[in-house]
């Protein structure tokens, strides 16, 4: 403590001196640039590996999504068959009568155009 008083500088003066701050800022900026350029070089050297890796990841994700969708659809079909059997057994309904209750299941052209138009609007409007 005596040594600091005798030199005429304070603790804050030593910690916040301009040349020291400049050197720290310069060192920090150099470290950031080194990290950026090394990352950039790594990506450029392994461009093919990253491209193939992301493609495989995309294919795997699509396959998993399709598999889950197929599994879900299968489960729904099984459940609907169970419901149909239960209705048939409890009410002695014929298949044609069940069709009338459930509807024809066909898709109309206006419904198709409305869905396509909505999809087009949602897909392109936010990108403008």
For each residue, the residues with C-beta under 8 A, 3 or more apart:
1: 4 5
2: 5 6
3: 6 7
4: 1 7 9 10 11
5: 1 2 8
6: 2 3
7: 3 4
8: 5
9: 4 13 14
10: 4 13 14
11: 4 14 15
12: 15 16
13: 9 10 16 17
14: 9 10 11 17 20
15: 11 12 20
16: 12 13 20 21
17: 13 14 20 21
18: 21 22
19: 22 23
20: 14 15 16 17 23 24
21: 16 17 18 24 25
22: 18 19 25 26
23: 19 20 26 27
24: 20 21 27 28
25: 21 22 28 29
26: 22 23 29 30
27: 23 24 30 31
28: 24 25 31 32
29: 25 26 32 33
30: 26 27 33 34
31: 27 28 34 35
32: 28 29 35 36
33: 29 30 36 37
34: 30 31 37 38
35: 31 32 38 39
36: 32 33 39 40
37: 33 34 40 41
38: 34 35 41 42
39: 35 36 42 43
40: 36 37 43 44
41: 37 38 44 45
42: 38 39 45 46
43: 39 40 46 47 50
44: 40 41 47
45: 41 42
46: 42 43 49 50
47: 43 44 50 51
48: 51 52
49: 46 52 53
50: 43 46 47 53 54
51: 47 48 54 55
52: 48 49 55 56
53: 49 50 56 57
54: 50 51 57 58
55: 51 52 58 59
56: 52 53 59 60
57: 53 54 60 61
58: 54 55 61 62
59: 55 56 62 63
60: 56 57 63 64
61: 57 58 64 65
62: 58 59 65 66
63: 59 60 66 67
64: 60 61 67 68
65: 61 62 68 69
66: 62 63 69 70
67: 63 64 70 71
68: 64 65 71 72
69: 65 66 72 73
70: 66 67 73 74
71: 67 68 74 75
72: 68 69 75 76
73: 69 70 76 77
74: 70 71 77 78
75: 71 72 78 79
76: 72 73 79 80
77: 73 74 80 81
78: 74 75 81 82
79: 75 76 82 83
80: 76 77 83 84
81: 77 78 84 85
82: 78 79 85 86
83: 79 80 86 87
84: 80 81 87 88 98
85: 81 82 88 89
86: 82 83 89 90
87: 83 84 90 91 93 98
88: 84 85 91 92 93 98
89: 85 86 92
90: 86 87
91: 87 88
92: 88 89
93: 87 88 97 98 101
94: 97 98
95: 98 99
96: 99 100
97: 93 94 100 101
98: 84 87 88 93 94 95 101 102
99: 95 96 102 103 104
100: 96 97 103
101: 93 97 98
102: 98 99 105
103: 99 100
104: 99
105: 102
106:
107: 111 112
108: 111 112
109: 112 113
110: 113 114
111: 107 108 114 115
112: 107 108 109 115 116
113: 109 110 116 117
114: 110 111 117 118
115: 111 112 118 119
116: 112 113 119 120
117: 113 114 120 121
118: 114 115 121 122
119: 115 116 122 123
120: 116 117 123 124
121: 117 118 124 125
122: 118 119 125 126
123: 119 120 127
124: 120 121 127 128
125: 121 122 128
126: 122
127: 123 124
128: 124 125
